[in-house]
Amino acid sequence: NAIYIRAHRDTARLARALGAEDTARQLEEKATALAAAYHRAFWSADEKLFVDALYDGKPSAVRSQLASVMAIWAGLVPATEARALLARIMDESRLLPFTPCNYRLKPGFKCQTGGLVRIGTPGSGYLLVQVLFEHGLAREALDYFKANWLPIARQGTYCEHFGNDYDISYCHGWGAGAVVQLPAYVLGIRPVAPGWKEIEIAPQRAGLEWAEGSVPTPHGDIRVAWRMENGVPKLEYQVPPGIKVVRAGIA
């Protein structure tokens, strides 16, 4: 449902960029109505979390990181409340242990309850990292990468699940979220207009002292390097012709 709502909003932006204003407005109106219904159905005011599902109109007993991450990612949580919700779902004292990767394939499988089910895959962990960066929690995002991506990266590729029982597939491209998000947020290189005609360069330090790298675009490579010198941030960048930098500075 969260993906469905996000799809309406993203398609509305695409329609507006193409000049289809009536279509954009209709999609936005439907997304707003769907978002209100989503909040009524899945938000638990007592727990201040989103529940995972409804069965016969009643909330499931399962509570997971992913349910709340999806709601934040879909824009269903006000920015003023998102950081507090992220803090709740990142609280280690509330998180259940990782399950074996083939856990759901075994007879007698039962969903975990009594705490928050951890995100167990890079494909979903990518969304958690995304909303952490988007809400200014860059250090937490980088820590999550280190804790969860480094172990699976040591296998030589990005595998399907987080965990230490590698009875799983090793060919899952969506495990490579770091390849997208580290340049976008730690280097801070992000487009703000179609075709990379306009960009912002807004690195988030995430507790680091320096970072450097490049991002390919249709116009050529954008190169960024930043470092802290005597407590003062220093940012350098090279941008090919055809790209306008509308904002530049270290967050």
Residue pairs with C-beta under 8 A, 6 or more apart in sequence:
1 34
1 38
1 42
2 38
2 70
2 71
2 73
2 74
2 76
3 70
3 74
4 34
5 31
5 34
5 35
5 38
5 74
5 75
5 76
6 73
6 74
6 75
8 27
8 28
8 30
8 31
8 34
9 27
9 28
9 31
9 74
9 75
11 27
12 23
12 24
12 25
12 27
12 28
12 31
13 24
15 21
15 23
15 24
15 27
16 24
17 194
35 74
35 75
35 76
38 71
38 76
39 76
41 54
42 50
42 51
42 54
42 59
42 67
42 71
43 49
43 50
43 51
44 50
44 51
44 59
47 63
48 84
48 85
48 88
49 63
49 67
49 68
49 85
49 88
49 89
49 116
50 67
50 68
50 70
50 71
51 59
51 60
51 62
51 63
51 67
52 60
52 62
52 63
52 64
52 66
52 67
52 117
53 59
53 60
53 62
54 60
60 111
61 111
61 113
62 111
62 112
62 113
62 117
63 113
63 115
63 116
63 117
64 116
64 117
64 118
64 119
65 89
65 90
65 95
65 116
65 117
65 118
65 119
65 128
66 117
66 119
66 124
66 127
66 128
68 77
68 85
68 86
68 88
68 89
69 89
69 119
69 124
69 127
69 128
69 131
70 127
71 77
72 82
72 85
72 86
72 131
72 135
73 127
73 130
73 131
77 85
79 135
82 131
82 135
83 135
83 136
83 137
86 131
86 132
86 135
86 137
86 140
88 94
89 116
90 140
91 116
94 115
94 116
95 115
95 116
95 118
96 112
96 114
96 115
96 116
96 117
96 118
97 118
98 118
98 120
98 162
98 163
99 112
99 120
100 163
100 165
100 167
101 120
101 160
101 161
101 163
101 165
101 166
101 167
101 168
102 165
102 167
102 168
103 109
111 117
118 162
119 125
119 128
119 162
120 161
120 162
120 163
121 160
121 161
121 162
121 172
121 175
122 148
122 149
122 152
122 158
122 159
122 160
122 161
122 162
122 172
122 174
122 175
122 176
122 177
123 172
123 174
123 175
123 177
125 144
125 148
125 149
125 162
125 177
126 174
126 177
126 180
126 181
128 144
129 141
129 144
129 145
129 177
129 178
129 181
130 177
130 181
132 138
132 140
132 141
132 144
133 141
133 181
133 184
133 185
133 204
136 204
136 251
138 185
138 186
138 204
138 205
138 206
138 207
138 251
139 206
139 207
141 181
141 185
141 206
142 186
142 206
142 207
142 208
145 178
145 182
148 162
149 158
149 175
149 177
149 178
151 162
151 164
152 158
152 159
152 161
152 162
152 175
155 166
155 170
156 170
157 170
157 171
157 175
158 170
158 172
158 173
158 175
158 176
159 166
159 168
159 169
159 170
159 172
159 175
160 168
160 169
160 170
160 172
160 175
161 168
182 213
183 189
183 213
183 214
183 215
184 190
185 203
185 204
185 206
186 203
186 204
186 206
186 208
186 211
187 201
187 203
187 211
187 212
187 213
187 215
187 224
187 226
188 200
188 201
188 202
188 203
188 204
188 224
188 250
188 251
189 199
189 201
189 215
189 222
189 224
190 199
190 200
190 202
191 197
191 198
191 199
191 217
192 198
192 199
192 200
192 246
192 247
193 199
195 218
196 217
196 218
196 219
196 243
197 242
197 243
197 244
198 243
198 244
198 245
198 246
199 222
199 239
199 243
199 244
199 245
199 246
200 245
200 246
200 247
200 248
201 222
201 224
201 235
201 237
201 245
201 247
201 248
201 249
202 247
202 248
202 249
202 250
202 251
203 211
203 224
203 226
203 235
203 250
203 251
204 251
205 228
205 233
205 250
205 251
209 227
209 228
210 225
210 226
210 227
210 228
211 224
211 225
211 226
211 227
212 223
212 224
212 225
212 226
213 223
213 224
213 225
214 221
214 222
214 223
214 224
215 221
215 222
215 224
217 240
217 243
219 240
219 241
219 242
219 243
220 240
220 241
220 242
221 240
222 237
222 238
222 239
222 240
222 243
223 237
223 238
224 235
224 236
224 237
225 235
225 236
225 237
226 233
226 234
226 235
226 236
226 250
227 233
227 234
228 234
233 250
235 248
235 249
235 250
237 245
237 248
239 245
